[in-house]
Amino acid sequence: MSETTVAEDAKKPDSTILGTGHYLPSRVLSNADLEKMVDTSNEWIVERTGIRERRIAAADEAASDIASNAAIQALNMAEIDAKQLDLIIVATISPDMPLPATAMYVQQKIGARSYCPGFDLAAACAGFIYGLSVADSLIQANQAKYILVIGVELLSRILNYEDRATCVLFGDGGGAAVVGPSSGDGRGIISTHLYADGSQAKSLYIPAGGSRTPASEQTVRDKQHFVHMAGQDVFKFAVKSLSSAIQTAIRSSGLTPKDIDWVIPHQANIRIIDAVANRCNIPKERFYINIERVGNTSSASIPIALDEAVRNGLVRPGQNLLFCGLGAGITWGSALVRW
Ligand code: UT7
């Protein structure tokens, strides 16, 4: 496996997460609902994935609406006014529209200053970690003070609800974090490690609707605008790569698995989480898991899980948190944070 590592050594944190937030649409799509839509069963879905239900956005909700709801909560927790933001990063593969970036709509909805820069980041399930890494680097370089990093997805809009191999897995939602300067007490983002392997690009992709195969009546008829996935290939890649990423993150910071208080993993499949926990020698009880209720929300899954764990009081000051995620690209990565 070829690796590109952006932060190899442990460092004193320059940036820290000042506040988190999340938003889940109110409509629940249960496994029983899916049984009426495709040839599947609650037993299969629970046993093979760990998912019991997922949320589906309302017809009038778009990515920027869900993102802004999560962002406002994160800003409130951080006690930062939206006008203080220097950058808005929206990690998503289901933006409001191809052009302009969803970050532009978020800028307007949350009341950020009108010249606050922003962009969308398409790294799928690793998107939030990629965003966190960019934010950390810019703060470290004194290019920004406060950066809003959002992961948001309306995957229900890009799923084929006749394809049981994908439609049972994914859901909608958004999570956000305000990243700012560390106060120098050793708490903050200790390391981020980003990886990608483009040779695996077609194991999880949307074939049409871009410049390679623009939208046409035929592509719509052939359902080429929906997510296609070679599930088993991604599964195997995920177990191997996430385990390796976790081990690298721990080792490069001079820690051991025992030092990790919480792993906040991307929630793709409970069997992936089980296998990774085993390989990394970290008890499963130290993995925060909400896949049963939320399903796989790609870029949004880590920040949603993080905010739940923070608001539930599970995450406490001084604890070591390890985020890890892998998705289309294939992209993957880790972030080690001392809370
Ligand atoms: O977040 C982005 C990254 N994505 C992932 O990490 C996902 C990784 N992959 C997975 O989680 C799993 O591969 C899946 C959950 C997608 C599939 O589970 P699996 O155990 O790998 O199933 P499979 O693809 O090997 O299919 C086994 C059987 C097949 O039937 P046959 O050919 O054995 O008769 C499938 O057609 O299960 C069938 N199947 C289903 N049956 C009932 C596939 N989907 C369903 C379904 N309900 N929803």
Boltz pocket constraint, residues with backbone or C-beta under 6 A from the ligand:
constraints:
  - pocket:
      binder: B
      contacts: [[A, 39], [A, 40], [A, 41], [A, 44], [A, 45], [A, 48], [A, 49], [A, 125], [A, 164], [A, 165], [A, 166], [A, 168], [A, 230], [A, 231], [A, 232], [A, 233], [A, 234], [A, 235], [A, 238], [A, 267], [A, 268], [A, 269], [A, 272], [A, 296], [A, 298], [A, 326], [A, 327], [A, 328]]
      max_distance: 6.0
